[in-house]
Amino acid sequence: FFKKFNAFFDWVIDRYGRVIGGMTRKATFSMLLLVVVCGGIWGLGKVVPGGFIPDEDKGYLFVAIELPEGASLQRSDEVLKQVEEIVGNTPGVRSALALSGLNILNNLNVPNAALMFIGLEDWKEREDPSLHAKALAAEWNKKFYGIPGARVFAFGPPPLPGYGNVSGFTMQLQDRSGGSVEQLAAMVTQVQAAAAKRPEIGRVSTTFNPATPQVKVEMDREKARTLGVPVDSVFQTLQAYLSGLYVNDFVKFGRVYKVFLQAEPEFTSTPDDIGRFHVRNNDGGMVPLSTLVTVSKMSGPNFATRFNLYLSAEMMGAPAPGYSSAQALKAMEEVMAGMPSNVGYEWSGLTLQEKKSEGQAGLIFGMAVVFVFLLLAAQYESWSLPFAVLLSVPTVILGTMIGLLVNKYEMNVYAQVGLVMLIGLAAKNAILIVEFAKMKRDEGIPTLEAALEGAKLRLRPILMTSFAFILGCVPLMLAKGSGAASRSTMGTGVVYGMTISTLIGLFLIPVCYVFVQKFTDRRMKDAPVKAPEPSSQSAH
């Protein structure tokens, strides 16, 4: 077997040498291959979507439930039971925990919201793509649309803990004119309507709602002063009856208990009950609040937030299936560009980090290439030979982009990390040929023969090391389970990039060496030779 393999490989080396010999004799014309590679990178750069950090299947999902403002906790429980039935009948679900009265989007305790934590089965039991977290969330959202009187949607956790509560993008819509809450509400509606027309955006929601039913209590301070009622006593009375007032702590059976003062629910069921509360005046008498306050009903937001000093509303969204986060953000920027001048926006959370990192990939790749160039210049003691090595680097970028495009991945952080690593690996293959060719040329062998002999002699070690690395990265490309999205993205870029770089580089590297060496020889030949200075002996 080994004799037959060596005979076959010798035949491959012979045919490879004939092709290299023809290409190096026409090195200038053969450099068009590098032009084609650069053109492919430019074309694929417009097709491969950008991204930041992919959403991972972390083994659990969230379900947020929102009812109309003013809905009771009992209505939220009824909707929550319907959601539990849908989730419980889904294969791949291990457990579910439901909480009524909690809105995960704004972390508020409100009666018209609910939340469900859903634990999924182990990844080994969810190998079917239909049981992946993203597929389950999409399937549930289709069923949740049929629940009347509530807005229910499933989503995954953020890729990085601490950057928001949900996956997708986060934007702060700002009213930069200093207008009212109603004006901000109109802006939110206008932006949501415009974003719904863009195919890149899957959903856009907001935690801002200006129509929350509220009770407005206005106190007549002049009458309170006349009746001798301190203003802070009125506020303490309202707090004690309605929300609870902390009194003290006491210890019993080795445990510390807190004491809170609060009215029974039957005495606080309607807004008119506020007038029946009594407050003590300075003379020790009890004064009903109905003589001091006026109670009325109104609507307004649950909370008002400011972002960079502007009244703002938080908006959350996610890209549509088949689109990347970078495409969704670009679509939102185009939507905001069509808004009036008094409507501003700022990115927040993980989206802010993604926008800050835009444009830095080229700087990182450039620094990697510069460091490799300086190391090679020191090694070869030449400023020209490193170009023969670095001219093969674009092949790894082309291969990575082809792999991402074929597998429908984004050019995210993990793919860029793989690219930085591939720059060094591509330079390694080129060094094997260029260094040997340089040694032969220093021995007096012509440039063409040195390049041909170096390429033929180094073919076997290049293929051995390259395929050993490629096969070692195949499990990374086929990763499953926790962190599979990031690992498969990096593995795909590395495997495709190294494969295509090896196949193209074997023919391109000798051509680049001959092209650079001939260009250097021509410049040295055309450089003026400085005449030697006459010695002191010849002067005598």
Secondary structure, DSSP 8 states (H G I E B T S, - for coil): -HHHHHHHHHHHHHHHHHHHHHHHHTHHHHTHHHHHHHHHHHHHHTTS-B-SS-----SEEEEEEE--TT--HHHHHHHHHHHHHHHHTSTTEEEEEEEEEEETTTTEEEEEEEEEEEEE--GGG--SGGGSHHHHHHHHHHHHTTSTT-EEEEE---SSTTS-SSSSEEEEEEETT---HHHHHHHHHHHHHHHTT-TTEEEEEES--TTEEEEEEEE-HHHHHHTT--HHHHHHHHIIIII-EEEEEEEETTEEEEEEE---GGGSSSGGGGGG-EEE-TTS-EEEGGGTEEEEEEEE-S--EEETTEEEEEEEEEE-TT--HHHHHHHHHHHHHTS-TTEEEEE-THHHHHHHHTTHHHHHHHHHHHHHHHHHHHHHT-SSHHHHHHTTTHHHHHHHHHHHHHTT--B-HHHHHHHHHHHHHHHHHHHHHHHHHHHHHHTT--HHHHHHHHHHHTHHHHHHHHHHHHHHHHHHHT--STTHHHHHHHHHHHHHHHHHHHHHHHHHHHHHHHHHHHHHHHHHHHS--------HHHH-
